[in-house]
Amino acid sequence: MPLLSEDDRKAIRQHFSTMENTVEVTLTHSPDGPGDSGAILGELAGLTDRIRLVTAPSPETAPPSISVGEHGRVRFMGTPSGYEFSTLLTAIIDAGRSGTKLSPATIEFIGGLREELNIMVFVTPTCPHCPGAGVLAHRMAAASPMVSASVIEAQEYPDLAGAHRVMGVPRTVVNERYHAEGNMSETVLVTALSRAMASGRADAFINLSEFIS
């Protein structure tokens, strides 16, 4: 039985029709099989010839992990269900189109990076504010080889969520040091991160809200 309704399939086909490039989507799954993530990706791949789906069984039992694009910088860790389905869908559509939706200021910030950024965005399927934070991180990673971004389903990766003090979502963590609570706008997040990185502070955990004027 299909997971997507016919109305959803029609709408997704329309979005996919705007894609110009073929996108490689790789699913890494446990030895038990691809599960729900495999079913979701299989349905999406069946709606367009612009998705090249690759499955890669892992020797270890672990939640699924999805990589969008051959560069491997855009990742989704966990099952893309609920609100997070839209995060994955947006990543695929973005990868299939030319250009970027990031602002010129964000592009300038990324272009001036002297150190790589590893962005983690912790989410849950029932959080309506999480997709915005996840999409922003993914777009930054897609725009530069200096940035990688993982959207992480906190309930499926509890140890990782605990290690990064996730008490609510979305929670964005950059280089395991800078963190932001909630869905900050692109301008606010990038400005705060730029200021924090330039501050010279040596704190182990730096709250980006301290750099919002």
Backbone torsions as a table, in degrees:
resi	resn	phi	psi	omega
1	MET	NA	128.9	-178.9
2	PRO	-61.3	144.1	176.7
3	LEU	-80.4	-28.6	-177.4
4	LEU	-97.0	140.8	175.1
5	SER	-72.4	163.9	179.3
6	GLU	-63.7	-35.5	176.8
7	ASP	-64.2	-41.7	177.9
8	ASP	-63.9	-42.8	-179.1
9	ARG	-62.3	-40.1	179.6
10	LYS	-64.5	-44.8	-179.4
11	ALA	-64.8	-41.2	-178.9
12	ILE	-67.9	-39.5	176.3
13	ARG	-57.6	-40.6	179.4
14	GLN	-63.0	-43.5	177.4
15	HIS	-63.5	-43.7	-179.0
16	PHE	-64.6	-26.8	-178.4
17	SER	-66.8	-16.0	178.9
18	THR	-88.1	-4.5	-178.8
19	MET	-76.3	136.6	-177.9
20	GLU	-102.2	-23.2	-173.2
21	ASN	-122.0	152.8	173.4
22	THR	-77.5	136.0	-176.6
23	VAL	-114.9	126.1	175.0
24	GLU	-84.8	124.5	178.2
25	VAL	-119.8	119.9	-176.1
26	THR	-111.4	125.2	177.2
27	LEU	-106.5	119.3	173.0
28	THR	-101.2	124.1	-174.0
29	HIS	-134.7	167.7	-177.9
30	SER	-72.9	167.0	-179.7
31	PRO	-60.5	-18.2	-178.8
32	ASP	-71.7	-14.8	179.7
33	GLY	125.6	172.5	-175.4
34	PRO	-73.1	-18.6	174.0
35	GLY	60.8	-151.5	-177.0
36	ASP	-62.7	-37.1	179.8
37	SER	-62.3	-40.6	177.7
38	GLY	-64.1	-39.1	179.3
39	ALA	-66.1	-41.9	179.1
40	ILE	-62.6	-49.3	-178.9
41	LEU	-65.9	-35.5	178.2
42	GLY	-62.5	-41.5	177.9
43	GLU	-66.0	-41.2	179.3
44	LEU	-63.6	-44.5	-179.6
45	ALA	-63.5	-26.8	179.3
46	GLY	-76.5	-8.3	-177.6
47	LEU	-97.6	-5.5	-178.3
48	THR	-158.1	153.6	173.6
49	ASP	-94.0	10.0	-179.3
50	ARG	-92.4	-1.3	177.6
51	ILE	-109.7	126.1	173.4
52	ARG	-107.4	103.7	-174.8
53	LEU	-90.3	127.6	178.4
54	VAL	-120.9	131.4	175.9
55	THR	-111.0	137.6	-175.7
56	ALA	-134.4	96.3	179.0
57	PRO	-61.5	138.4	176.9
58	SER	-98.6	145.3	178.1
59	PRO	-71.7	-13.4	-177.7
60	GLU	-108.7	147.7	175.4
61	THR	-77.5	116.0	-177.5
62	ALA	-156.5	159.7	176.1
63	PRO	-61.3	159.0	-178.1
64	PRO	-68.0	157.1	175.5
65	SER	-136.9	133.3	-176.4
66	ILE	-120.6	131.5	177.1
67	SER	-114.8	132.0	-179.7
68	VAL	-111.5	118.1	-177.9
69	GLY	98.4	148.0	-177.9
70	GLU	-68.5	-22.1	-178.0
71	HIS	-71.6	-20.7	176.3
72	GLY	74.6	12.8	-177.1
73	ARG	-89.5	-16.0	-179.0
74	VAL	-108.1	112.2	-173.8
75	ARG	-130.5	151.4	171.6
76	PHE	-128.1	122.2	-177.6
77	MET	-109.0	112.1	-175.7
78	GLY	122.6	-175.6	-179.9
79	THR	-88.9	123.1	-176.7
80	PRO	-79.7	70.9	-178.4
81	SER	-110.0	171.7	179.2
82	GLY	59.4	-139.1	-179.6
83	TYR	-63.1	-24.2	-175.6
84	GLU	-76.5	-10.1	172.6
85	PHE	-61.0	-39.4	-179.0
86	SER	-67.2	-31.3	177.5
87	THR	-63.7	-47.0	178.3
88	LEU	-64.6	-45.1	-178.7
89	LEU	-59.8	-42.4	178.9
90	THR	-64.0	-40.2	179.1
91	ALA	-60.8	-40.8	-179.8
92	ILE	-68.0	-46.0	-179.0
93	ILE	-64.4	-43.7	177.4
94	ASP	-57.4	-43.3	-177.6
95	ALA	-66.3	-25.1	-179.1
96	GLY	-87.9	-2.4	-179.3
97	ARG	-113.3	157.4	176.0
98	SER	-84.6	155.6	176.7
99	GLY	82.0	-172.1	-179.2
100	THR	-142.0	155.4	176.7
101	LYS	-99.3	5.8	177.7
102	LEU	-72.2	152.3	179.2
103	SER	-72.8	158.1	176.2
104	PRO	-56.9	-35.1	179.8
105	ALA	-65.3	-39.3	178.3
106	THR	-68.1	-41.6	177.6
107	ILE	-60.7	-40.2	178.8
108	GLU	-65.1	-41.9	178.6
109	PHE	-61.4	-47.3	-179.4
110	ILE	-63.4	-40.5	-178.6
111	GLY	-66.2	-22.7	-179.3
112	GLY	-96.9	6.3	-177.5
113	LEU	-63.6	136.1	175.3
114	ARG	-108.7	-6.2	174.7
115	GLU	-137.4	149.9	-179.2
116	GLU	-70.1	148.6	177.0
117	LEU	-111.6	127.5	172.8
118	ASN	-111.1	108.6	-175.3
119	ILE	-103.2	130.5	172.9
120	MET	-119.6	130.5	176.5
121	VAL	-119.6	113.7	-180.0
122	PHE	-88.2	132.4	-172.9
123	VAL	-139.5	171.3	167.8
124	THR	-137.0	155.8	-176.9
125	PRO	-64.4	-21.9	-176.0
126	THR	-95.3	5.0	-176.0
127	CYS	-94.1	111.7	-178.6
128	PRO	-73.3	-15.0	-178.9
129	HIS	-92.8	-10.2	-174.6
130	CYS	-71.3	-39.6	-177.2
131	PRO	-56.2	-36.9	-180.0
132	GLY	-60.1	-44.1	179.8
133	ALA	-68.1	-39.7	-179.7
134	GLY	-68.1	-42.7	-179.9
135	VAL	-63.2	-42.0	178.8
136	LEU	-60.0	-46.9	179.7
137	ALA	-61.5	-44.2	179.3
138	HIS	-62.0	-40.6	-179.1
139	ARG	-67.5	-35.7	176.4
140	MET	-65.3	-40.6	179.8
141	ALA	-67.9	-38.8	-179.5
142	ALA	-67.0	-25.5	-174.6
143	ALA	-84.2	-15.1	-173.9
144	SER	-153.0	137.4	174.1
145	PRO	-69.7	-6.1	177.4
146	MET	-85.0	-5.6	-175.1
147	VAL	-127.4	136.6	170.2
148	SER	-127.8	148.7	-176.0
149	ALA	-141.4	131.7	175.9
150	SER	-122.0	123.0	170.7
151	VAL	-92.3	122.1	-168.4
152	ILE	-118.8	122.7	177.1
153	GLU	-75.4	107.9	-168.9
154	ALA	-60.6	-35.0	-177.5
155	GLN	-72.5	-24.9	178.4
156	GLU	-88.6	-17.9	177.8
157	TYR	-124.9	62.9	-174.7
158	PRO	-63.5	-34.6	-180.0
159	ASP	-66.1	-42.7	179.1
160	LEU	-66.7	-41.1	178.1
161	ALA	-63.3	-40.9	179.2
162	GLY	-66.0	-39.2	-179.5
163	ALA	-64.0	-26.2	-178.6
164	HIS	-109.1	22.1	169.4
165	ARG	56.9	43.1	-179.4
166	VAL	-79.7	110.9	177.0
167	MET	-109.0	-20.9	177.5
168	GLY	-152.7	164.4	-178.3
169	VAL	-129.1	154.7	-3.7
170	PRO	-74.0	148.1	173.6
171	ARG	-127.0	121.4	-180.0
172	THR	-102.7	129.2	179.8
173	VAL	-124.8	126.7	-178.4
174	VAL	-115.8	124.7	179.9
175	ASN	53.5	31.8	177.2
176	GLU	57.6	21.7	-174.3
177	ARG	-134.3	-50.0	-179.9
178	TYR	-91.4	135.9	-179.2
179	HIS	-138.1	152.4	-179.9
180	ALA	-137.8	138.6	178.1
181	GLU	-100.4	139.6	175.6
182	GLY	83.1	178.7	-177.7
183	ASN	-92.3	85.9	177.1
184	MET	-71.0	146.3	175.1
185	SER	-66.6	162.2	179.4
186	GLU	-57.0	-47.4	-178.2
187	THR	-61.7	-45.1	-177.6
188	VAL	-66.5	-46.2	-177.9
189	LEU	-63.6	-48.1	-176.7
190	VAL	-66.8	-40.1	178.1
191	THR	-63.8	-45.5	-179.6
192	ALA	-65.1	-41.4	-179.9
193	LEU	-65.8	-41.6	178.8
194	SER	-61.4	-44.2	179.8
195	ARG	-66.3	-41.5	-179.0
196	ALA	-64.7	-41.7	-179.2
197	MET	-67.7	-29.3	-179.2
198	ALA	-87.5	-7.4	-173.7
199	SER	-73.6	-24.3	-178.5
200	GLY	79.1	5.9	180.0
201	ARG	-67.1	142.4	-175.7
202	ALA	-104.1	10.8	-179.1
203	ASP	-58.3	147.4	178.1
204	ALA	-71.5	-36.1	177.7
205	PHE	-128.4	122.9	-177.8
206	ILE	-119.4	122.6	179.8
207	ASN	-83.5	118.7	-176.8
208	LEU	-66.3	-19.1	178.2
209	SER	-63.8	-20.4	178.2
210	GLU	-70.3	-15.4	-176.6
211	PHE	-109.6	17.8	176.3
212	ILE	-97.9	121.3	-178.0
213	SER	-92.1	NA	NA
